[in-house]
Amino acid sequence: MNVGRAELATLRLLMVAVGISAVVSMLVGTLVADPSGRAGVPFWHLMLSGAAYAVLTLVAAAAPWSSARVVRVGAGIGVAAYAVGMFSFAPATGLVSGGGTVPWSMTSIGVVALATVVAGGERLGWVVIASWSVMIAVYRVVLGGYSLNGFVNDAQAMLSAGLLCVVGASVLRAAVELDAATDRAEAAIRREATERGRLAARARGAAFVHDEVLAALRGAADALPLTADAVRRQALRATGIVDHRDGETDWLADLRGAALRADARVDVSATADAVTAEDDVARALVTASRQALDNSIRHADGSRRRVSVSLDADGARVEISDDGSGFDPSAVAADRLGIALSIIGVMRAVPGGDAVVLSTPGDGTTVQLTWRPPLPAPDPSDRTRGALRLRMTAAAGLFLVAQSFIAIAAALGSSWPLPTLFTLAGVLAAAEVVRRAPRSVLSVVRASVTAALLWVVVAVALVATPAPITYGTGWFLPAAGFVLVFVALRGRPMIALGGAAAMLLVLAADASVRGGAPVQLVSAGVRTAVVVGLGATAAFALARLRRSTIAVADKVLQVARRGAWDAAVQRELDIHAHEVDRYARPLLERVARGEQLADADRALARAVEGRLRDGYRAGRLLSEAVIDAAMAARIRGVDVVLLDDAGDATPADADLPSITDWMSGELARAERKFVGRLLPADRPHRAQALVDGRSSTFGG
């Protein structure tokens, strides 16, 4: 699976955040968390639990230089080690007969949830959170039940893990969207540059034909003795410039070559908005067409063959037909792979490709090759924004439910429940201020009011809560931190960080004045700081992704523009050189050697000169039928002019074969002068032919 640059940078950033959080969790679990009352575990289980955080830390340290696969696999190994530690906790402690509390490190699920998102995506993250919630509840009950501290800790841990899962997934989705948007813009600019390059190459080709080759051909056709040396020098220059490359890159040119070898007539029609076939599609169309032509040569030798190509906004259609004896497709033996494998199989191997073989005995054979580009996926920006809104709504609902239960539990365990309920109301009021913001980015005033309101709620709650404050009775501090996470994600990470710092300062001031349980307070403060810090990190990442969109896109598009332009110019020049080489080189080389041309050769020179002029004047009239008829007329001495004045609107592409058939017939009647035109859209007819001064029209 290909990973874009923005997605890779985001994976690395999230993994670094995981590593920092893992280090903090290890330090808190080792140096700060209260070891009293813990269920005893053997040394091997301590090493296993520590290994999970150690792996995540090491992967995070190497993340800035690692590939996406290494980051994801490393995160997955760390998550797997943590899961093994969770599952092995029961047998390691003799849980059935044991007692005590779960170690604090096993409740630090937020780090693991974010690592899981990095390793396998949001869904896997929710699976890990759900599994952890069930297991930790079972362990608590078997070990002796829930205390207020344990209940608040687990509920806040689950909520923080859910928020980090949403945040991590949102940042990754934004990165994927950025990569997709850059790819779409690159494709669009490639198409634009390709068309501009093609037009520029045609102009260069026209000037080349006019200045060099046409001058040499005209001089050869006139055969004036006084200009013989000048014509020979002109022919030498022209043959020196013509540089045909055998590696033809245009698939239509390859198809024309295959049809020419099979003596098949080719008609090509293309709309202005025709889609460009990718390399694999082009190869399939050419390969299947060659096989169909080869089959016609082997089984319908002597028949007339025709290749019709239609290109439009819906895809490509190639039809190879002959008027041979035909056959019964159902009677073809299963081991005959010319049709099943080399035609139908080749086309169906590319997305959107198909092939049908139509034939009946006595009525010829038609092979229809079609390709329709797959339907574009829905705009990822709309889908991502909708999914983010849905996930944030779910996270807000989870926050509301979790904090309500926590507050009720704290109120039931308190002799004075009203302050707890007022504190809950204050936290929810601050959350409502954020929710009701009309735009995706909070105003500075609204964000500042939210942070100030939370600071007041925390300060009042600290004063109203009897000392010493524990993790359970201080539940409002992480709750306020979760609201600040929403503030950060709404585009104000600095205000969120400032609000968190202010709350932690008032917590430290209260503890220094009234005292408290240091371990409990540090645990609550660390969880608040980590959650807000990771939320702010995600907000910074989202903002950076938005800012980098233009810069990254511009850099990529500049490269794409240059590459597409060069490729288009080269392709058009190759095609033009091929046409010059095919029609003009033999005559130019003879003139350059000083040979005297016969009357028939001079007539051919006039015909070739006209054919090359047609290349930049005749446009869609250049079907094989018209080309052959015009060459024959010019060799007869007819002055032929072919003009495409129809523009983009008319004629309809379905009518072009009929128009070119009609014009070929008119060319066959010409004796002196012929002018054939595709007419503009405002004319009553679609095409006009002036044959020796007599006018005839097609359509209307």
SULBELDA-V272760 format. One record per residue. RES is the residue in one letter. PHI is phi in whole degrees, 0 to 359 (none if undefined). PSI is psi as a letter, one per 30 degrees, with the letter a starting at -180 (* if undefined). D_LAST is the distance of its C-alpha to the last C-alpha in Angstrom with 2 decimals. Layout:
BEGIN
res = (RES,RES)
phi = (PHI,PHI)
psi = (PSI,PSI)
d_last = (D_LAST,D_LAST)
END
This chain:
BEGIN
res = (M,N,V,G,R,A,E,L,A,T,L,R,L,L,M,V,A,V,G,I,S,A,V,V,S,M,L,V,G,T,L,V,A,D,P,S,G,R,A,G,V,P,F,W,H,L,M,L,S,G,A,A,Y,A,V,L,T,L,V,A,A,A,A,P,W,S,S,A,R,V,V,R,V,G,A,G,I,G,V,A,A,Y,A,V,G,M,F,S,F,A,P,A,T,G,L,V,S,G,G,G,T,V,P,W,S,M,T,S,I,G,V,V,A,L,A,T,V,V,A,G,G,E,R,L,G,W,V,V,I,A,S,W,S,V,M,I,A,V,Y,R,V,V,L,G,G,Y,S,L,N,G,F,V,N,D,A,Q,A,M,L,S,A,G,L,L,C,V,V,G,A,S,V,L,R,A,A,V,E,L,D,A,A,T,D,R,A,E,A,A,I,R,R,E,A,T,E,R,G,R,L,A,A,R,A,R,G,A,A,F,V,H,D,E,V,L,A,A,L,R,G,A,A,D,A,L,P,L,T,A,D,A,V,R,R,Q,A,L,R,A,T,G,I,V,D,H,R,D,G,E,T,D,W,L,A,D,L,R,G,A,A,L,R,A,D,A,R,V,D,V,S,A,T,A,D,A,V,T,A,E,D,D,V,A,R,A,L,V,T,A,S,R,Q,A,L,D,N,S,I,R,H,A,D,G,S,R,R,R,V,S,V,S,L,D,A,D,G,A,R,V,E,I,S,D,D,G,S,G,F,D,P,S,A,V,A,A,D,R,L,G,I,A,L,S,I,I,G,V,M,R,A,V,P,G,G,D,A,V,V,L,S,T,P,G,D,G,T,T,V,Q,L,T,W,R,P,P,L,P,A,P,D,P,S,D,R,T,R,G,A,L,R,L,R,M,T,A,A,A,G,L,F,L,V,A,Q,S,F,I,A,I,A,A,A,L,G,S,S,W,P,L,P,T,L,F,T,L,A,G,V,L,A,A,A,E,V,V,R,R,A,P,R,S,V,L,S,V,V,R,A,S,V,T,A,A,L,L,W,V,V,V,A,V,A,L,V,A,T,P,A,P,I,T,Y,G,T,G,W,F,L,P,A,A,G,F,V,L,V,F,V,A,L,R,G,R,P,M,I,A,L,G,G,A,A,A,M,L,L,V,L,A,A,D,A,S,V,R,G,G,A,P,V,Q,L,V,S,A,G,V,R,T,A,V,V,V,G,L,G,A,T,A,A,F,A,L,A,R,L,R,R,S,T,I,A,V,A,D,K,V,L,Q,V,A,R,R,G,A,W,D,A,A,V,Q,R,E,L,D,I,H,A,H,E,V,D,R,Y,A,R,P,L,L,E,R,V,A,R,G,E,Q,L,A,D,A,D,R,A,L,A,R,A,V,E,G,R,L,R,D,G,Y,R,A,G,R,L,L,S,E,A,V,I,D,A,A,M,A,A,R,I,R,G,V,D,V,V,L,L,D,D,A,G,D,A,T,P,A,D,A,D,L,P,S,I,T,D,W,M,S,G,E,L,A,R,A,E,R,K,F,V,G,R,L,L,P,A,D,R,P,H,R,A,Q,A,L,V,D,G,R,S,S,T,F,G,G)
phi = (none,284,242,286,294,294,295,297,298,289,302,296,296,297,292,297,298,300,297,298,295,295,297,299,297,296,295,296,295,270,258,246,302,291,277,289,81,288,292,288,230,289,297,298,287,298,294,295,295,293,297,300,290,295,298,298,292,294,297,295,296,267,302,301,243,261,282,299,296,296,298,293,295,298,298,297,296,297,296,297,297,296,297,297,298,296,291,274,296,297,293,291,253,57,302,299,255,271,197,113,241,285,303,299,298,284,262,273,279,301,300,292,298,295,296,293,299,297,285,220,103,294,300,296,299,293,298,296,297,297,297,298,300,293,294,293,295,297,297,299,295,293,283,138,101,267,262,299,299,295,296,297,300,293,295,293,296,296,294,296,296,297,297,294,297,296,298,299,295,295,295,295,297,298,293,298,297,299,298,294,296,296,296,296,296,297,297,295,289,297,297,296,295,299,294,295,296,296,295,296,293,296,296,296,296,297,297,297,298,295,279,245,292,296,297,294,294,296,297,295,291,287,53,274,302,292,252,300,294,296,295,296,295,297,294,298,296,295,291,288,278,299,228,291,251,293,281,301,258,273,291,293,295,299,294,299,298,297,293,298,294,267,55,251,280,239,235,236,231,214,275,294,258,298,285,265,286,291,302,292,292,300,298,296,298,292,298,294,294,300,295,296,293,299,299,294,296,288,253,223,297,92,277,272,242,217,241,245,239,235,236,210,292,269,138,227,221,238,237,249,226,217,253,285,282,71,198,260,303,289,269,289,297,296,273,271,262,302,271,297,263,276,243,294,297,297,290,285,283,257,301,87,266,201,211,225,249,245,198,223,305,91,240,80,224,229,248,251,251,229,220,239,299,304,299,295,291,304,304,297,294,295,296,293,297,296,294,295,300,297,291,292,295,296,295,295,296,298,300,300,294,296,292,295,297,298,296,297,297,293,292,295,270,247,281,226,285,301,302,297,292,296,298,301,299,295,296,293,297,296,297,292,301,291,296,277,298,287,243,292,257,295,290,299,295,295,295,293,298,298,298,294,298,295,298,296,300,296,297,295,296,297,293,281,269,299,279,280,283,250,299,291,285,262,303,291,291,298,299,296,298,296,297,295,299,296,299,297,290,270,96,233,293,293,294,297,296,296,297,296,298,296,293,293,293,290,296,296,295,296,295,289,275,258,82,173,273,305,299,295,293,297,300,295,294,296,298,298,296,295,296,295,299,292,297,294,300,297,296,299,297,298,296,294,297,296,293,280,304,293,296,295,298,299,296,295,290,297,296,297,297,296,294,294,299,299,295,294,299,297,296,295,294,297,296,296,299,296,295,298,296,291,263,257,304,304,291,298,294,293,294,298,280,86,290,272,271,283,303,295,293,294,296,295,299,298,294,293,301,296,298,291,296,301,300,239,241,275,55,281,284,280,273,299,296,292,301,295,294,292,298,297,294,294,295,285,103,278,276,249,231,241,226,252,249,280,73,270,278,224,283,297,300,294,272,302,302,293,296,293,298,297,292,298,295,295,299,295,272,289,239,234,222,221,232,246,223,274,270,297,294,276,271,289,245,265,210,221,227,257,248,53,88,260,260,220,230,238,76,123)
psi = (k,k,k,l,e,e,e,e,e,e,e,e,e,e,e,e,e,e,e,e,e,e,e,e,e,e,e,e,e,e,f,e,k,j,f,k,g,k,k,k,k,l,e,e,e,e,e,e,e,e,e,e,e,e,e,e,e,e,e,e,e,f,e,f,g,l,l,e,e,e,e,e,e,e,e,e,e,e,e,e,e,e,e,e,e,e,e,f,e,e,f,f,f,h,e,e,g,a,l,a,l,k,k,e,f,f,g,i,f,e,e,e,e,e,e,e,e,e,e,g,l,e,e,e,e,e,e,e,e,e,e,e,e,e,e,e,e,e,e,e,e,e,f,g,l,k,l,e,e,e,e,e,e,e,e,e,e,e,e,e,e,e,e,e,e,e,e,e,e,e,e,e,e,e,e,e,e,e,e,e,e,e,e,e,e,e,e,e,e,e,e,e,e,e,e,e,e,e,e,e,e,e,e,e,e,e,e,e,e,e,e,d,e,e,e,e,e,e,e,e,e,e,h,k,e,f,g,e,e,e,e,e,e,e,e,e,e,e,f,e,e,j,i,k,k,f,i,k,f,k,f,e,e,e,e,e,e,e,e,e,f,g,h,k,k,k,k,k,k,k,l,f,g,k,l,k,k,l,e,e,e,e,e,e,e,e,e,e,e,e,e,e,e,e,e,e,e,e,f,h,k,f,l,k,l,k,k,k,k,k,k,a,f,f,b,k,k,k,k,k,l,l,h,a,f,a,l,j,e,f,f,k,k,f,g,j,g,e,e,e,e,f,d,e,e,e,e,f,f,k,k,g,l,l,k,k,j,k,k,k,k,f,g,a,k,k,k,j,k,k,k,k,k,k,k,k,l,l,j,f,e,e,e,e,e,e,e,e,e,e,e,e,e,e,e,e,e,e,e,e,e,e,e,e,e,e,e,e,e,e,e,f,g,k,f,i,f,e,e,e,e,e,e,e,e,e,e,e,e,e,e,e,e,e,e,g,k,f,l,e,k,k,l,e,e,e,e,e,e,e,e,e,e,e,e,e,e,e,e,e,e,e,e,f,k,k,l,k,k,l,e,e,f,g,f,f,e,e,e,e,e,e,e,f,e,e,e,e,f,g,g,i,e,e,e,e,e,e,e,e,e,e,e,e,e,e,e,e,e,e,e,f,e,f,l,a,j,e,e,e,e,e,e,e,e,e,e,e,e,e,e,e,e,e,e,e,e,e,e,e,e,e,e,e,e,e,e,f,e,e,e,e,e,e,e,e,e,e,e,e,e,e,e,e,e,e,e,e,e,e,e,e,e,e,e,e,e,e,e,e,e,e,e,e,e,e,e,e,e,e,e,e,f,g,k,k,k,l,e,e,e,e,e,e,e,e,e,e,e,e,e,e,e,f,f,g,e,f,b,f,f,i,l,e,e,e,e,e,e,e,e,e,e,e,e,f,g,k,j,k,k,k,k,j,g,f,a,f,e,l,l,k,e,f,f,e,e,e,e,e,e,e,e,e,e,e,e,f,f,k,e,e,k,k,j,k,k,k,l,l,f,g,l,f,l,f,l,k,k,j,j,h,f,k,k,l,l,k,l,*)
d_last = (54.45,53.31,54.95,53.51,55.69,55.92,56.84,59.49,60.98,61.15,62.80,65.38,66.01,66.49,68.80,70.89,71.16,72.30,74.93,76.31,76.53,78.22,80.83,81.52,81.84,84.26,86.37,86.54,87.32,90.00,91.63,90.97,90.27,93.37,94.71,97.15,96.54,93.93,93.85,95.43,93.25,94.29,93.64,90.92,88.83,89.25,88.07,85.07,84.06,84.57,82.55,79.41,79.66,80.74,77.66,75.35,77.18,77.00,73.28,72.71,74.74,72.59,69.26,68.23,68.14,67.08,63.80,62.16,63.44,66.99,66.93,65.63,68.02,70.94,70.22,69.98,73.37,74.96,73.55,74.74,78.22,78.35,77.32,80.06,82.54,81.53,81.83,85.10,86.74,88.09,89.93,90.99,92.85,94.11,92.15,93.53,97.03,96.22,95.82,94.71,91.37,88.21,88.18,86.07,84.00,82.70,81.31,79.30,76.11,73.76,74.05,73.35,70.36,68.71,69.52,67.95,64.68,64.73,65.52,63.27,61.38,61.82,62.10,64.92,66.57,66.67,68.07,70.86,71.59,71.78,74.00,76.27,76.60,77.80,80.17,81.71,82.31,84.04,86.18,87.20,88.21,90.15,91.88,93.20,90.42,88.60,90.29,88.61,88.14,86.65,84.28,83.06,82.75,80.68,78.43,77.78,77.28,74.68,72.90,72.95,71.62,68.75,67.89,68.03,65.82,63.20,63.62,63.43,60.36,58.65,59.33,58.09,54.89,54.33,54.87,52.44,49.87,50.49,49.97,46.77,45.44,46.35,44.59,41.39,41.57,42.34,39.32,37.07,38.58,38.36,34.61,34.38,36.77,35.07,31.74,33.57,35.62,32.65,31.08,34.48,35.01,31.74,32.84,36.23,34.80,32.65,35.76,37.81,35.51,35.34,39.05,40.62,38.80,36.35,39.28,41.32,38.65,37.98,41.71,42.11,39.40,41.01,44.53,46.49,50.25,51.02,48.70,49.53,51.76,49.33,46.50,48.86,49.77,46.15,45.46,48.52,47.23,43.79,45.30,47.70,45.02,42.77,44.19,42.33,43.52,43.70,43.44,39.62,38.89,35.14,34.53,31.18,33.09,35.65,33.04,31.55,35.12,35.83,32.71,33.68,37.13,35.76,33.49,30.47,26.93,25.79,22.40,22.64,20.20,21.63,20.72,22.62,24.83,25.68,29.31,31.85,33.63,37.40,39.61,40.67,37.13,36.01,39.08,38.42,34.82,36.02,39.14,37.45,34.75,37.53,39.41,36.47,35.94,39.71,39.81,37.10,39.07,42.27,41.08,38.07,39.12,37.05,33.90,30.52,29.93,26.98,27.10,24.13,24.74,22.88,24.37,23.60,25.72,26.90,28.37,27.83,26.89,27.92,27.42,29.58,29.09,30.66,30.80,34.58,37.03,36.56,39.43,40.63,40.60,43.34,45.61,45.64,49.19,49.85,51.42,48.31,46.97,44.06,41.54,43.55,44.84,42.76,39.30,39.53,42.67,41.41,38.24,40.11,42.73,40.48,39.65,36.22,35.90,35.44,34.81,34.09,34.80,33.07,34.48,35.79,37.94,35.99,32.50,32.56,32.76,30.48,31.96,30.10,31.50,30.60,32.04,31.69,33.86,36.58,36.10,37.77,41.17,41.74,42.54,46.18,47.12,46.40,48.08,51.04,51.59,51.45,53.84,56.16,56.33,57.10,59.80,61.34,61.49,63.22,65.60,66.39,67.16,69.36,71.13,71.81,73.21,75.27,76.84,77.64,79.50,81.25,82.36,83.60,85.56,87.04,87.93,89.64,91.75,92.76,95.55,93.42,89.83,88.43,87.87,85.85,83.57,83.24,82.38,79.62,78.28,78.28,76.42,73.80,73.47,72.73,70.14,68.54,68.29,66.18,64.08,63.17,61.94,58.41,56.98,57.10,59.46,62.67,63.73,66.93,68.73,67.82,68.68,71.96,72.87,72.30,74.51,77.19,77.18,77.63,80.47,82.21,81.77,83.22,86.09,87.05,86.75,89.01,91.63,91.41,91.68,95.27,96.32,96.13,92.34,91.02,87.57,87.40,88.56,86.45,83.23,81.60,81.43,78.89,77.11,76.68,75.53,72.68,71.47,71.56,69.35,66.67,67.25,66.72,63.53,62.18,62.34,65.97,67.96,70.53,71.46,71.78,74.08,76.10,76.50,77.68,80.16,81.53,82.06,83.81,86.06,87.13,87.77,89.98,91.77,92.51,93.79,96.06,97.53,97.87,97.74,95.65,94.91,93.65,92.02,90.14,89.04,87.89,85.85,84.14,83.57,82.22,79.72,78.54,78.25,76.42,73.86,73.10,73.14,70.61,68.41,68.56,67.82,64.71,63.67,64.23,62.17,59.25,59.44,59.65,56.61,54.64,55.87,55.20,51.60,50.34,52.79,52.14,48.38,48.43,50.61,48.56,45.26,46.61,47.53,44.23,42.30,44.31,44.09,40.37,39.73,42.00,40.57,36.94,37.93,39.98,37.28,34.68,37.35,38.35,34.85,34.51,37.98,37.12,34.19,36.44,39.23,37.18,35.68,38.04,41.51,42.71,42.07,43.42,46.57,47.23,46.84,49.03,51.70,51.69,50.37,49.08,45.53,44.73,41.88,39.86,40.61,39.51,36.22,35.88,36.74,33.90,31.50,32.91,32.70,28.99,28.55,30.46,28.49,25.33,27.05,26.61,23.56,21.07,21.00,18.83,18.17,21.83,21.77,24.66,22.61,21.21,24.69,26.45,24.20,24.54,28.28,28.72,26.93,29.07,32.18,31.38,31.42,27.75,26.99,24.16,22.46,20.13,18.77,17.29,16.12,13.94,16.92,17.62,14.80,11.76,10.79,12.36,15.41,14.95,11.92,14.08,16.16,13.41,12.09,15.77,16.63,14.14,15.43,18.94,18.65,17.59,20.54,22.87,22.31,23.13,26.66,27.12,24.36,21.18,19.01,16.31,14.47,12.57,10.98,12.27,11.04,11.04,8.52,5.26,4.31,6.53,9.10,10.93,14.12,16.90,19.29,22.56,21.06,18.28,14.65,11.85,8.38,6.83,3.77,0.00)
END
